[in-house]
């Protein structure tokens, strides 16, 4: 299995829009075959810092997610809403 961890620093004026986009992405991502979990969280003391935690069966499931229409919609908007983004892919042992 593969875990993807993403940390996003959202522009303060864009937080509500980002949270709406995240909710839509989570809704559809969690329905994908091969996606075991797709969740997002908000930092306890910095509301503009969000984290995404995704778990997929394999690389093919990750690729299917990246090619999905809901991911494309999210990625068309999300980069305009964040100040920074860091992510990594990990093999679950």
HTML snippet that shows the backbone in 3Dmol.js (N, CA, C, O; Angstrom):
<script src="https://3Dmol.org/build/3Dmol-min.js"></script>
<div id="view" style="width:600px;height:400px;position:relative"></div>
<script>
const pdb = `
ATOM      1  N   UNK A   1       0.841  -1.177   0.000  1.00  0.00           N
ATOM      2  CA  UNK A   1       0.000   0.000   0.000  1.00  0.00           C
ATOM      3  C   UNK A   1       0.890   1.246   0.000  1.00  0.00           C
ATOM      4  O   UNK A   1       2.049   1.214   0.415  1.00  0.00           O
ATOM      5  N   UNK A   2       0.310   2.324  -0.475  1.00  0.00           N
ATOM      6  CA  UNK A   2       1.022   3.591  -0.596  1.00  0.00           C
ATOM      7  C   UNK A   2       0.274   4.658   0.192  1.00  0.00           C
ATOM      8  O   UNK A   2      -0.944   4.797   0.078  1.00  0.00           O
ATOM      9  N   UNK A   3       1.030   5.411   0.996  1.00  0.00           N
ATOM     10  CA  UNK A   3       0.474   6.563   1.711  1.00  0.00           C
ATOM     11  C   UNK A   3       1.020   7.825   1.067  1.00  0.00           C
ATOM     12  O   UNK A   3       2.198   7.897   0.716  1.00  0.00           O
ATOM     13  N   UNK A   4       0.164   8.809   0.918  1.00  0.00           N
ATOM     14  CA  UNK A   4       0.568  10.132   0.449  1.00  0.00           C
ATOM     15  C   UNK A   4       0.205  11.113   1.554  1.00  0.00           C
ATOM     16  O   UNK A   4      -0.929  11.141   2.033  1.00  0.00           O
ATOM     17  N   UNK A   5       1.184  11.915   1.948  1.00  0.00           N
ATOM     18  CA  UNK A   5       0.970  12.923   2.978  1.00  0.00           C
ATOM     19  C   UNK A   5       1.268  14.280   2.355  1.00  0.00           C
ATOM     20  O   UNK A   5       2.344  14.501   1.799  1.00  0.00           O
ATOM     21  N   UNK A   6       0.302  15.181   2.456  1.00  0.00           N
ATOM     22  CA  UNK A   6       0.417  16.507   1.850  1.00  0.00           C
ATOM     23  C   UNK A   6       0.194  17.552   2.946  1.00  0.00           C
ATOM     24  O   UNK A   6      -0.746  17.448   3.735  1.00  0.00           O
ATOM     25  N   UNK A   7       1.058  18.546   2.983  1.00  0.00           N
ATOM     26  CA  UNK A   7       0.879  19.675   3.893  1.00  0.00           C
ATOM     27  C   UNK A   7       0.711  20.927   3.052  1.00  0.00           C
ATOM     28  O   UNK A   7       1.520  21.215   2.170  1.00  0.00           O
ATOM     29  N   UNK A   8      -0.352  21.666   3.338  1.00  0.00           N
ATOM     30  CA  UNK A   8      -0.689  22.855   2.561  1.00  0.00           C
ATOM     31  C   UNK A   8      -0.841  24.042   3.499  1.00  0.00           C
ATOM     32  O   UNK A   8      -1.535  23.966   4.513  1.00  0.00           O
ATOM     33  N   UNK A   9      -0.188  25.127   3.149  1.00  0.00           N
ATOM     34  CA  UNK A   9      -0.377  26.405   3.845  1.00  0.00           C
ATOM     35  C   UNK A   9      -1.279  27.246   2.945  1.00  0.00           C
ATOM     36  O   UNK A   9      -0.880  27.640   1.849  1.00  0.00           O
ATOM     37  N   UNK A  10      -2.488  27.516   3.410  1.00  0.00           N
ATOM     38  CA  UNK A  10      -3.502  28.203   2.619  1.00  0.00           C
ATOM     39  C   UNK A  10      -3.394  29.715   2.828  1.00  0.00           C
ATOM     40  O   UNK A  10      -3.126  30.183   3.935  1.00  0.00           O
ATOM     41  N   UNK A  11      -3.604  30.462   1.756  1.00  0.00           N
ATOM     42  CA  UNK A  11      -3.709  31.917   1.887  1.00  0.00           C
ATOM     43  C   UNK A  11      -4.900  32.199   2.797  1.00  0.00           C
ATOM     44  O   UNK A  11      -5.979  31.651   2.572  1.00  0.00           O
ATOM     45  N   UNK A  12      -4.734  33.041   3.819  1.00  0.00           N
ATOM     46  CA  UNK A  12      -5.816  33.264   4.793  1.00  0.00           C
ATOM     47  C   UNK A  12      -7.148  33.654   4.156  1.00  0.00           C
ATOM     48  O   UNK A  12      -8.205  33.212   4.606  1.00  0.00           O
ATOM     49  N   UNK A  13      -7.102  34.465   3.131  1.00  0.00           N
ATOM     50  CA  UNK A  13      -8.346  34.905   2.494  1.00  0.00           C
ATOM     51  C   UNK A  13      -9.005  33.815   1.646  1.00  0.00           C
ATOM     52  O   UNK A  13     -10.118  34.000   1.153  1.00  0.00           O
ATOM     53  N   UNK A  14      -8.327  32.690   1.477  1.00  0.00           N
ATOM     54  CA  UNK A  14      -8.824  31.608   0.626  1.00  0.00           C
ATOM     55  C   UNK A  14      -9.231  30.366   1.420  1.00  0.00           C
ATOM     56  O   UNK A  14      -9.589  29.346   0.831  1.00  0.00           O
ATOM     57  N   UNK A  15      -9.176  30.446   2.745  1.00  0.00           N
ATOM     58  CA  UNK A  15      -9.407  29.256   3.561  1.00  0.00           C
ATOM     59  C   UNK A  15     -10.777  28.623   3.309  1.00  0.00           C
ATOM     60  O   UNK A  15     -10.858  27.411   3.109  1.00  0.00           O
ATOM     61  N   UNK A  16     -11.837  29.401   3.315  1.00  0.00           N
ATOM     62  CA  UNK A  16     -13.174  28.829   3.113  1.00  0.00           C
ATOM     63  C   UNK A  16     -13.285  28.141   1.758  1.00  0.00           C
ATOM     64  O   UNK A  16     -13.859  27.057   1.652  1.00  0.00           O
ATOM     65  N   UNK A  17     -12.747  28.758   0.744  1.00  0.00           N
ATOM     66  CA  UNK A  17     -12.803  28.159  -0.594  1.00  0.00           C
ATOM     67  C   UNK A  17     -12.000  26.856  -0.633  1.00  0.00           C
ATOM     68  O   UNK A  17     -12.432  25.881  -1.248  1.00  0.00           O
ATOM     69  N   UNK A  18     -10.830  26.835   0.024  1.00  0.00           N
ATOM     70  CA  UNK A  18     -10.027  25.617   0.050  1.00  0.00           C
ATOM     71  C   UNK A  18     -10.747  24.503   0.801  1.00  0.00           C
ATOM     72  O   UNK A  18     -10.744  23.356   0.354  1.00  0.00           O
ATOM     73  N   UNK A  19     -11.359  24.821   1.926  1.00  0.00           N
ATOM     74  CA  UNK A  19     -12.076  23.798   2.682  1.00  0.00           C
ATOM     75  C   UNK A  19     -13.228  23.215   1.870  1.00  0.00           C
ATOM     76  O   UNK A  19     -13.486  22.013   1.948  1.00  0.00           O
ATOM     77  N   UNK A  20     -13.919  24.033   1.100  1.00  0.00           N
ATOM     78  CA  UNK A  20     -14.979  23.524   0.222  1.00  0.00           C
ATOM     79  C   UNK A  20     -14.402  22.590  -0.837  1.00  0.00           C
ATOM     80  O   UNK A  20     -14.966  21.530  -1.108  1.00  0.00           O
ATOM     81  N   UNK A  21     -13.285  22.982  -1.430  1.00  0.00           N
ATOM     82  CA  UNK A  21     -12.645  22.149  -2.455  1.00  0.00           C
ATOM     83  C   UNK A  21     -12.153  20.833  -1.855  1.00  0.00           C
ATOM     84  O   UNK A  21     -12.261  19.782  -2.486  1.00  0.00           O
ATOM     85  N   UNK A  22     -11.617  20.889  -0.644  1.00  0.00           N
ATOM     86  CA  UNK A  22     -11.139  19.671   0.025  1.00  0.00           C
ATOM     87  C   UNK A  22     -12.309  18.722   0.319  1.00  0.00           C
ATOM     88  O   UNK A  22     -12.195  17.511   0.131  1.00  0.00           O
ATOM     89  N   UNK A  23     -13.416  19.276   0.774  1.00  0.00           N
ATOM     90  CA  UNK A  23     -14.576  18.436   1.091  1.00  0.00           C
ATOM     91  C   UNK A  23     -15.063  17.692  -0.150  1.00  0.00           C
ATOM     92  O   UNK A  23     -15.389  16.507  -0.082  1.00  0.00           O
ATOM     93  N   UNK A  24     -15.110  18.395  -1.286  1.00  0.00           N
ATOM     94  CA  UNK A  24     -15.536  17.734  -2.518  1.00  0.00           C
ATOM     95  C   UNK A  24     -14.531  16.655  -2.931  1.00  0.00           C
ATOM     96  O   UNK A  24     -14.925  15.555  -3.317  1.00  0.00           O
ATOM     97  N   UNK A  25     -13.242  16.967  -2.850  1.00  0.00           N
ATOM     98  CA  UNK A  25     -12.225  15.991  -3.236  1.00  0.00           C
ATOM     99  C   UNK A  25     -12.291  14.767  -2.324  1.00  0.00           C
ATOM    100  O   UNK A  25     -12.175  13.639  -2.803  1.00  0.00           O
ATOM    101  N   UNK A  26     -12.475  14.969  -1.032  1.00  0.00           N
ATOM    102  CA  UNK A  26     -12.567  13.848  -0.094  1.00  0.00           C
ATOM    103  C   UNK A  26     -13.776  12.969  -0.413  1.00  0.00           C
ATOM    104  O   UNK A  26     -13.679  11.742  -0.409  1.00  0.00           O
ATOM    105  N   UNK A  27     -14.899  13.599  -0.684  1.00  0.00           N
ATOM    106  CA  UNK A  27     -16.129  12.845  -0.975  1.00  0.00           C
ATOM    107  C   UNK A  27     -15.920  11.865  -2.126  1.00  0.00           C
ATOM    108  O   UNK A  27     -16.259  10.687  -2.014  1.00  0.00           O
ATOM    109  N   UNK A  28     -15.367  12.352  -3.220  1.00  0.00           N
ATOM    110  CA  UNK A  28     -15.202  11.494  -4.395  1.00  0.00           C
ATOM    111  C   UNK A  28     -13.993  10.576  -4.285  1.00  0.00           C
ATOM    112  O   UNK A  28     -14.030   9.448  -4.777  1.00  0.00           O
ATOM    113  N   UNK A  29     -12.932  11.035  -3.652  1.00  0.00           N
ATOM    114  CA  UNK A  29     -11.735  10.197  -3.518  1.00  0.00           C
ATOM    115  C   UNK A  29     -12.036   8.955  -2.697  1.00  0.00           C
ATOM    116  O   UNK A  29     -11.562   7.865  -3.017  1.00  0.00           O
ATOM    117  N   UNK A  30     -12.816   9.113  -1.649  1.00  0.00           N
ATOM    118  CA  UNK A  30     -13.137   7.968  -0.793  1.00  0.00           C
ATOM    119  C   UNK A  30     -14.052   6.951  -1.472  1.00  0.00           C
ATOM    120  O   UNK A  30     -14.274   5.868  -0.932  1.00  0.00           O
ATOM    121  N   UNK A  31     -14.582   7.280  -2.638  1.00  0.00           N
ATOM    122  CA  UNK A  31     -15.403   6.343  -3.401  1.00  0.00           C
ATOM    123  C   UNK A  31     -14.602   5.611  -4.475  1.00  0.00           C
ATOM    124  O   UNK A  31     -15.133   4.713  -5.128  1.00  0.00           O
ATOM    125  N   UNK A  32     -13.350   5.973  -4.667  1.00  0.00           N
ATOM    126  CA  UNK A  32     -12.529   5.365  -5.718  1.00  0.00           C
ATOM    127  C   UNK A  32     -12.135   3.940  -5.342  1.00  0.00           C
ATOM    128  O   UNK A  32     -11.782   3.671  -4.194  1.00  0.00           O
ATOM    129  N   UNK A  33     -12.197   3.025  -6.315  1.00  0.00           N
ATOM    130  CA  UNK A  33     -11.635   1.702  -6.059  1.00  0.00           C
ATOM    131  C   UNK A  33     -10.135   1.858  -5.831  1.00  0.00           C
ATOM    132  O   UNK A  33      -9.468   2.597  -6.555  1.00  0.00           O
ATOM    133  N   UNK A  34      -9.617   1.178  -4.847  1.00  0.00           N
ATOM    134  CA  UNK A  34      -8.184   1.259  -4.570  1.00  0.00           C
ATOM    135  C   UNK A  34      -7.798   2.350  -3.600  1.00  0.00           C
ATOM    136  O   UNK A  34      -6.645   2.413  -3.172  1.00  0.00           O
ATOM    137  N   UNK A  35      -8.736   3.215  -3.241  1.00  0.00           N
ATOM    138  CA  UNK A  35      -8.471   4.248  -2.227  1.00  0.00           C
ATOM    139  C   UNK A  35      -9.018   3.736  -0.894  1.00  0.00           C
ATOM    140  O   UNK A  35     -10.227   3.565  -0.737  1.00  0.00           O
ATOM    141  N   UNK A  36      -8.135   3.496   0.045  1.00  0.00           N
ATOM    142  CA  UNK A  36      -8.541   3.008   1.359  1.00  0.00           C
ATOM    143  C   UNK A  36      -8.945   4.144   2.295  1.00  0.00           C
ATOM    144  O   UNK A  36      -9.789   3.968   3.174  1.00  0.00           O
ATOM    145  N   UNK A  37      -8.331   5.316   2.096  1.00  0.00           N
ATOM    146  CA  UNK A  37      -8.631   6.457   2.965  1.00  0.00           C
ATOM    147  C   UNK A  37      -8.171   7.732   2.280  1.00  0.00           C
ATOM    148  O   UNK A  37      -7.110   7.768   1.656  1.00  0.00           O
ATOM    149  N   UNK A  38      -8.968   8.763   2.402  1.00  0.00           N
ATOM    150  CA  UNK A  38      -8.594  10.107   1.946  1.00  0.00           C
ATOM    151  C   UNK A  38      -9.213  11.061   2.953  1.00  0.00           C
ATOM    152  O   UNK A  38     -10.427  11.258   2.975  1.00  0.00           O
ATOM    153  N   UNK A  39      -8.371  11.646   3.780  1.00  0.00           N
ATOM    154  CA  UNK A  39      -8.901  12.560   4.793  1.00  0.00           C
ATOM    155  C   UNK A  39      -8.019  13.800   4.881  1.00  0.00           C
ATOM    156  O   UNK A  39      -6.845  13.789   4.509  1.00  0.00           O
ATOM    157  N   UNK A  40      -8.618  14.849   5.376  1.00  0.00           N
ATOM    158  CA  UNK A  40      -7.859  16.083   5.543  1.00  0.00           C
ATOM    159  C   UNK A  40      -8.100  16.621   6.943  1.00  0.00           C
ATOM    160  O   UNK A  40      -9.136  16.354   7.553  1.00  0.00           O
ATOM    161  N   UNK A  41      -7.141  17.377   7.442  1.00  0.00           N
ATOM    162  CA  UNK A  41      -7.244  17.937   8.776  1.00  0.00           C
ATOM    163  C   UNK A  41      -6.727  19.364   8.793  1.00  0.00           C
ATOM    164  O   UNK A  41      -6.038  19.823   7.882  1.00  0.00           O
ATOM    165  N   UNK A  42      -7.084  20.031   9.851  1.00  0.00           N
ATOM    166  CA  UNK A  42      -6.705  21.430  10.036  1.00  0.00           C
ATOM    167  C   UNK A  42      -5.873  21.522  11.311  1.00  0.00           C
ATOM    168  O   UNK A  42      -6.238  20.963  12.345  1.00  0.00           O
ATOM    169  N   UNK A  43      -4.757  22.231  11.226  1.00  0.00           N
ATOM    170  CA  UNK A  43      -3.861  22.387  12.365  1.00  0.00           C
ATOM    171  C   UNK A  43      -4.614  22.987  13.552  1.00  0.00           C
ATOM    172  O   UNK A  43      -5.490  23.834  13.376  1.00  0.00           O
ATOM    173  N   UNK A  44      -4.267  22.542  14.760  1.00  0.00           N
ATOM    174  CA  UNK A  44      -4.982  22.985  15.961  1.00  0.00           C
ATOM    175  C   UNK A  44      -4.787  24.464  16.282  1.00  0.00           C
ATOM    176  O   UNK A  44      -5.698  25.106  16.805  1.00  0.00           O
ATOM    177  N   UNK A  45      -3.605  25.015  15.973  1.00  0.00           N
ATOM    178  CA  UNK A  45      -3.364  26.419  16.329  1.00  0.00           C
ATOM    179  C   UNK A  45      -3.188  27.331  15.125  1.00  0.00           C
ATOM    180  O   UNK A  45      -3.173  28.553  15.275  1.00  0.00           O
ATOM    181  N   UNK A  46      -3.056  26.761  13.941  1.00  0.00           N
ATOM    182  CA  UNK A  46      -2.919  27.555  12.713  1.00  0.00           C
ATOM    183  C   UNK A  46      -3.962  27.069  11.713  1.00  0.00           C
ATOM    184  O   UNK A  46      -3.696  26.123  10.971  1.00  0.00           O
ATOM    185  N   UNK A  47      -5.126  27.681  11.672  1.00  0.00           N
ATOM    186  CA  UNK A  47      -6.214  27.187  10.817  1.00  0.00           C
ATOM    187  C   UNK A  47      -5.897  27.221   9.328  1.00  0.00           C
ATOM    188  O   UNK A  47      -6.584  26.569   8.542  1.00  0.00           O
ATOM    189  N   UNK A  48      -4.885  27.958   8.929  1.00  0.00           N
ATOM    190  CA  UNK A  48      -4.522  28.019   7.510  1.00  0.00           C
ATOM    191  C   UNK A  48      -3.569  26.907   7.092  1.00  0.00           C
ATOM    192  O   UNK A  48      -3.156  26.844   5.934  1.00  0.00           O
ATOM    193  N   UNK A  49      -3.225  26.046   8.010  1.00  0.00           N
ATOM    194  CA  UNK A  49      -2.364  24.905   7.693  1.00  0.00           C
ATOM    195  C   UNK A  49      -3.205  23.637   7.681  1.00  0.00           C
ATOM    196  O   UNK A  49      -3.797  23.253   8.690  1.00  0.00           O
ATOM    197  N   UNK A  50      -3.243  22.994   6.512  1.00  0.00           N
ATOM    198  CA  UNK A  50      -4.035  21.779   6.332  1.00  0.00           C
ATOM    199  C   UNK A  50      -3.116  20.613   5.995  1.00  0.00           C
ATOM    200  O   UNK A  50      -2.011  20.798   5.486  1.00  0.00           O
ATOM    201  N   UNK A  51      -3.591  19.419   6.288  1.00  0.00           N
ATOM    202  CA  UNK A  51      -2.863  18.207   5.929  1.00  0.00           C
ATOM    203  C   UNK A  51      -3.826  17.232   5.273  1.00  0.00           C
ATOM    204  O   UNK A  51      -4.987  17.122   5.669  1.00  0.00           O
ATOM    205  N   UNK A  52      -3.335  16.534   4.277  1.00  0.00           N
ATOM    206  CA  UNK A  52      -4.104  15.477   3.607  1.00  0.00           C
ATOM    207  C   UNK A  52      -3.364  14.174   3.837  1.00  0.00           C
ATOM    208  O   UNK A  52      -2.140  14.112   3.718  1.00  0.00           O
ATOM    209  N   UNK A  53      -4.116  13.130   4.169  1.00  0.00           N
ATOM    210  CA  UNK A  53      -3.554  11.798   4.365  1.00  0.00           C
ATOM    211  C   UNK A  53      -4.337  10.841   3.485  1.00  0.00           C
ATOM    212  O   UNK A  53      -5.547  10.678   3.644  1.00  0.00           O
ATOM    213  N   UNK A  54      -3.628  10.207   2.549  1.00  0.00           N
ATOM    214  CA  UNK A  54      -4.265   9.315   1.580  1.00  0.00           C
ATOM    215  C   UNK A  54      -3.612   7.942   1.644  1.00  0.00           C
ATOM    216  O   UNK A  54      -2.396   7.841   1.805  1.00  0.00           O
ATOM    217  N   UNK A  55      -4.402   6.893   1.521  1.00  0.00           N
ATOM    218  CA  UNK A  55      -3.871   5.533   1.454  1.00  0.00           C
ATOM    219  C   UNK A  55      -4.500   4.832   0.257  1.00  0.00           C
ATOM    220  O   UNK A  55      -5.721   4.795   0.101  1.00  0.00           O
ATOM    221  N   UNK A  56      -3.629   4.276  -0.584  1.00  0.00           N
ATOM    222  CA  UNK A  56      -4.050   3.570  -1.804  1.00  0.00           C
ATOM    223  C   UNK A  56      -3.492   2.155  -1.812  1.00  0.00           C
ATOM    224  O   UNK A  56      -2.455   1.876  -1.209  1.00  0.00           O
ATOM    225  N   UNK A  57      -4.193   1.272  -2.502  1.00  0.00           N
ATOM    226  CA  UNK A  57      -3.756  -0.116  -2.612  1.00  0.00           C
ATOM    227  C   UNK A  57      -2.399  -0.246  -3.294  1.00  0.00           C
ATOM    228  O   UNK A  57      -1.559  -1.046  -2.881  1.00  0.00           O
ATOM    229  N   UNK A  58      -2.192   0.560  -4.356  1.00  0.00           N
ATOM    230  CA  UNK A  58      -0.973   0.408  -5.161  1.00  0.00           C
ATOM    231  C   UNK A  58      -0.781   1.636  -6.045  1.00  0.00           C
ATOM    232  O   UNK A  58      -1.588   2.565  -6.021  1.00  0.00           O
ATOM    233  N   UNK A  59       0.290   1.624  -6.817  1.00  0.00           N
ATOM    234  CA  UNK A  59       0.619   2.753  -7.694  1.00  0.00           C
ATOM    235  C   UNK A  59      -0.457   2.989  -8.747  1.00  0.00           C
ATOM    236  O   UNK A  59      -0.696   4.130  -9.142  1.00  0.00           O
ATOM    237  N   UNK A  60      -1.104   1.930  -9.203  1.00  0.00           N
ATOM    238  CA  UNK A  60      -2.162   2.074 -10.198  1.00  0.00           C
ATOM    239  C   UNK A  60      -3.356   2.843  -9.622  1.00  0.00           C
ATOM    240  O   UNK A  60      -3.979   3.642 -10.322  1.00  0.00           O
ATOM    241  N   UNK A  61      -3.666   2.602  -8.365  1.00  0.00           N
ATOM    242  CA  UNK A  61      -4.766   3.329  -7.717  1.00  0.00           C
ATOM    243  C   UNK A  61      -4.409   4.808  -7.547  1.00  0.00           C
ATOM    244  O   UNK A  61      -5.269   5.676  -7.693  1.00  0.00           O
ATOM    245  N   UNK A  62      -3.145   5.093  -7.241  1.00  0.00           N
ATOM    246  CA  UNK A  62      -2.698   6.483  -7.143  1.00  0.00           C
ATOM    247  C   UNK A  62      -2.847   7.165  -8.500  1.00  0.00           C
ATOM    248  O   UNK A  62      -3.347   8.286  -8.591  1.00  0.00           O
ATOM    249  N   UNK A  63      -2.408   6.477  -9.550  1.00  0.00           N
ATOM    250  CA  UNK A  63      -2.497   7.048 -10.901  1.00  0.00           C
ATOM    251  C   UNK A  63      -3.948   7.285 -11.306  1.00  0.00           C
ATOM    252  O   UNK A  63      -4.265   8.312 -11.908  1.00  0.00           O
ATOM    253  N   UNK A  64      -4.821   6.352 -10.984  1.00  0.00           N
ATOM    254  CA  UNK A  64      -6.250   6.515 -11.295  1.00  0.00           C
ATOM    255  C   UNK A  64      -6.810   7.737 -10.561  1.00  0.00           C
ATOM    256  O   UNK A  64      -7.622   8.477 -11.116  1.00  0.00           O
ATOM    257  N   UNK A  65      -6.382   7.943  -9.332  1.00  0.00           N
ATOM    258  CA  UNK A  65      -6.821   9.124  -8.579  1.00  0.00           C
ATOM    259  C   UNK A  65      -6.368  10.406  -9.276  1.00  0.00           C
ATOM    260  O   UNK A  65      -7.150  11.344  -9.431  1.00  0.00           O
ATOM    261  N   UNK A  66      -5.108  10.440  -9.692  1.00  0.00           N
ATOM    262  CA  UNK A  66      -4.555  11.637 -10.329  1.00  0.00           C
ATOM    263  C   UNK A  66      -5.228  11.932 -11.671  1.00  0.00           C
ATOM    264  O   UNK A  66      -5.218  13.072 -12.133  1.00  0.00           O
ATOM    265  N   UNK A  67      -5.805  10.915 -12.290  1.00  0.00           N
ATOM    266  CA  UNK A  67      -6.473  11.080 -13.580  1.00  0.00           C
ATOM    267  C   UNK A  67      -7.984  11.287 -13.447  1.00  0.00           C
ATOM    268  O   UNK A  67      -8.671  11.495 -14.447  1.00  0.00           O
ATOM    269  N   UNK A  68      -8.499  11.232 -12.227  1.00  0.00           N
ATOM    270  CA  UNK A  68      -9.945  11.356 -12.019  1.00  0.00           C
ATOM    271  C   UNK A  68     -10.406  12.795 -12.274  1.00  0.00           C
ATOM    272  O   UNK A  68      -9.640  13.748 -12.133  1.00  0.00           O
ATOM    273  N   UNK A  69     -11.653  12.917 -12.645  1.00  0.00           N
ATOM    274  CA  UNK A  69     -12.217  14.239 -12.921  1.00  0.00           C
ATOM    275  C   UNK A  69     -12.261  15.116 -11.671  1.00  0.00           C
ATOM    276  O   UNK A  69     -11.994  16.315 -11.751  1.00  0.00           O
ATOM    277  N   UNK A  70     -12.592  14.536 -10.523  1.00  0.00           N
ATOM    278  CA  UNK A  70     -12.654  15.351  -9.309  1.00  0.00           C
ATOM    279  C   UNK A  70     -11.272  15.847  -8.897  1.00  0.00           C
ATOM    280  O   UNK A  70     -11.152  16.964  -8.394  1.00  0.00           O
ATOM    281  N   UNK A  71     -10.211  15.036  -9.098  1.00  0.00           N
ATOM    282  CA  UNK A  71      -8.858  15.519  -8.790  1.00  0.00           C
ATOM    283  C   UNK A  71      -8.481  16.646  -9.739  1.00  0.00           C
ATOM    284  O   UNK A  71      -7.902  17.648  -9.318  1.00  0.00           O
ATOM    285  N   UNK A  72      -8.803  16.489 -11.012  1.00  0.00           N
ATOM    286  CA  UNK A  72      -8.487  17.545 -11.984  1.00  0.00           C
ATOM    287  C   UNK A  72      -9.202  18.847 -11.626  1.00  0.00           C
ATOM    288  O   UNK A  72      -8.623  19.926 -11.754  1.00  0.00           O
ATOM    289  N   UNK A  73     -10.462  18.754 -11.177  1.00  0.00           N
ATOM    290  CA  UNK A  73     -11.192  19.954 -10.756  1.00  0.00           C
ATOM    291  C   UNK A  73     -10.506  20.592  -9.547  1.00  0.00           C
ATOM    292  O   UNK A  73     -10.325  21.809  -9.494  1.00  0.00           O
ATOM    293  N   UNK A  74     -10.129  19.758  -8.581  1.00  0.00           N
ATOM    294  CA  UNK A  74      -9.466  20.263  -7.387  1.00  0.00           C
ATOM    295  C   UNK A  74      -8.138  20.930  -7.741  1.00  0.00           C
ATOM    296  O   UNK A  74      -7.844  22.028  -7.267  1.00  0.00           O
ATOM    297  N   UNK A  75      -7.342  20.271  -8.570  1.00  0.00           N
ATOM    298  CA  UNK A  75      -6.011  20.785  -8.890  1.00  0.00           C
ATOM    299  C   UNK A  75      -6.066  22.002  -9.813  1.00  0.00           C
ATOM    300  O   UNK A  75      -5.090  22.745  -9.910  1.00  0.00           O
ATOM    301  N   UNK A  76      -7.176  22.211 -10.479  1.00  0.00           N
ATOM    302  CA  UNK A  76      -7.329  23.425 -11.296  1.00  0.00           C
ATOM    303  C   UNK A  76      -7.511  24.658 -10.408  1.00  0.00           C
ATOM    304  O   UNK A  76      -7.211  25.777 -10.825  1.00  0.00           O
ATOM    305  N   UNK A  77      -8.005  24.450  -9.182  1.00  0.00           N
ATOM    306  CA  UNK A  77      -8.286  25.563  -8.279  1.00  0.00           C
ATOM    307  C   UNK A  77      -7.275  25.653  -7.138  1.00  0.00           C
ATOM    308  O   UNK A  77      -6.799  26.743  -6.820  1.00  0.00           O
ATOM    309  N   UNK A  78      -6.947  24.529  -6.526  1.00  0.00           N
ATOM    310  CA  UNK A  78      -6.175  24.508  -5.277  1.00  0.00           C
ATOM    311  C   UNK A  78      -4.861  25.293  -5.324  1.00  0.00           C
ATOM    312  O   UNK A  78      -4.585  26.032  -4.379  1.00  0.00           O
ATOM    313  N   UNK A  79      -4.035  25.175  -6.370  1.00  0.00           N
ATOM    314  CA  UNK A  79      -2.765  25.920  -6.354  1.00  0.00           C
ATOM    315  C   UNK A  79      -2.939  27.437  -6.267  1.00  0.00           C
ATOM    316  O   UNK A  79      -2.028  28.138  -5.825  1.00  0.00           O
ATOM    317  N   UNK A  80      -4.084  27.943  -6.677  1.00  0.00           N
ATOM    318  CA  UNK A  80      -4.310  29.391  -6.567  1.00  0.00           C
ATOM    319  C   UNK A  80      -4.677  29.789  -5.141  1.00  0.00           C
ATOM    320  O   UNK A  80      -4.689  30.975  -4.811  1.00  0.00           O
ATOM    321  N   UNK A  81      -4.975  28.808  -4.297  1.00  0.00           N
ATOM    322  CA  UNK A  81      -5.438  29.070  -2.933  1.00  0.00           C
ATOM    323  C   UNK A  81      -4.353  28.872  -1.881  1.00  0.00           C
ATOM    324  O   UNK A  81      -4.518  29.300  -0.738  1.00  0.00           O
ATOM    325  N   UNK A  82      -3.250  28.233  -2.247  1.00  0.00           N
ATOM    326  CA  UNK A  82      -2.226  27.956  -1.241  1.00  0.00           C
ATOM    327  C   UNK A  82      -1.008  28.851  -1.391  1.00  0.00           C
ATOM    328  O   UNK A  82      -0.690  29.343  -2.474  1.00  0.00           O
ATOM    329  N   UNK A  83      -0.340  29.041  -0.255  1.00  0.00           N
ATOM    330  CA  UNK A  83       0.942  29.735  -0.237  1.00  0.00           C
ATOM    331  C   UNK A  83       2.068  28.750  -0.505  1.00  0.00           C
ATOM    332  O   UNK A  83       3.049  29.072  -1.176  1.00  0.00           O
ATOM    333  N   UNK A  84       1.910  27.539   0.031  1.00  0.00           N
ATOM    334  CA  UNK A  84       2.929  26.508  -0.164  1.00  0.00           C
ATOM    335  C   UNK A  84       2.301  25.125  -0.025  1.00  0.00           C
ATOM    336  O   UNK A  84       1.244  24.954   0.582  1.00  0.00           O
ATOM    337  N   UNK A  85       2.990  24.148  -0.609  1.00  0.00           N
ATOM    338  CA  UNK A  85       2.538  22.749  -0.526  1.00  0.00           C
ATOM    339  C   UNK A  85       3.761  21.847  -0.531  1.00  0.00           C
ATOM    340  O   UNK A  85       4.679  22.031  -1.330  1.00  0.00           O
ATOM    341  N   UNK A  86       3.766  20.881   0.360  1.00  0.00           N
ATOM    342  CA  UNK A  86       4.793  19.852   0.387  1.00  0.00           C
ATOM    343  C   UNK A  86       4.094  18.513   0.432  1.00  0.00           C
ATOM    344  O   UNK A  86       3.063  18.363   1.089  1.00  0.00           O
ATOM    345  N   UNK A  87       4.656  17.535  -0.269  1.00  0.00           N
ATOM    346  CA  UNK A  87       4.038  16.215  -0.226  1.00  0.00           C
ATOM    347  C   UNK A  87       5.101  15.135  -0.381  1.00  0.00           C
ATOM    348  O   UNK A  87       6.209  15.379  -0.857  1.00  0.00           O
ATOM    349  N   UNK A  88       4.725  13.948   0.032  1.00  0.00           N
ATOM    350  CA  UNK A  88       5.600  12.787  -0.109  1.00  0.00           C
ATOM    351  C   UNK A  88       4.783  11.532  -0.248  1.00  0.00           C
ATOM    352  O   UNK A  88       3.658  11.440   0.244  1.00  0.00           O
ATOM    353  N   UNK A  89       5.370  10.558  -0.930  1.00  0.00           N
ATOM    354  CA  UNK A  89       4.739   9.231  -1.067  1.00  0.00           C
ATOM    355  C   UNK A  89       5.561   8.234  -0.279  1.00  0.00           C
ATOM    356  O   UNK A  89       6.791   8.254  -0.300  1.00  0.00           O
ATOM    357  N   UNK A  90       4.849   7.360   0.418  1.00  0.00           N
ATOM    358  CA  UNK A  90       5.503   6.408   1.298  1.00  0.00           C
ATOM    359  C   UNK A  90       4.946   5.008   1.071  1.00  0.00           C
ATOM    360  O   UNK A  90       3.747   4.835   0.854  1.00  0.00           O
ATOM    361  N   UNK A  91       5.815   4.025   1.123  1.00  0.00           N
ATOM    362  CA  UNK A  91       5.403   2.626   1.066  1.00  0.00           C
ATOM    363  C   UNK A  91       5.008   2.226   2.481  1.00  0.00           C
ATOM    364  O   UNK A  91       5.804   2.383   3.407  1.00  0.00           O
ATOM    365  N   UNK A  92       3.808   1.719   2.663  1.00  0.00           N
ATOM    366  CA  UNK A  92       3.374   1.274   3.975  1.00  0.00           C
ATOM    367  C   UNK A  92       4.006  -0.091   4.232  1.00  0.00           C
ATOM    368  O   UNK A  92       3.862  -1.015   3.432  1.00  0.00           O
ATOM    369  N   UNK A  93       4.690  -0.202   5.331  1.00  0.00           N
ATOM    370  CA  UNK A  93       5.418  -1.443   5.653  1.00  0.00           C
ATOM    371  C   UNK A  93       4.584  -2.355   6.518  1.00  0.00           C
ATOM    372  O   UNK A  93       5.036  -3.440   6.884  1.00  0.00           O
TER     373      UNK A  93
END
`;
const viewer = $3Dmol.createViewer("view");
viewer.addModel(pdb, "pdb");
viewer.setStyle({}, {cartoon: {color: "spectrum"}});
viewer.zoomTo();
viewer.render();
</script>
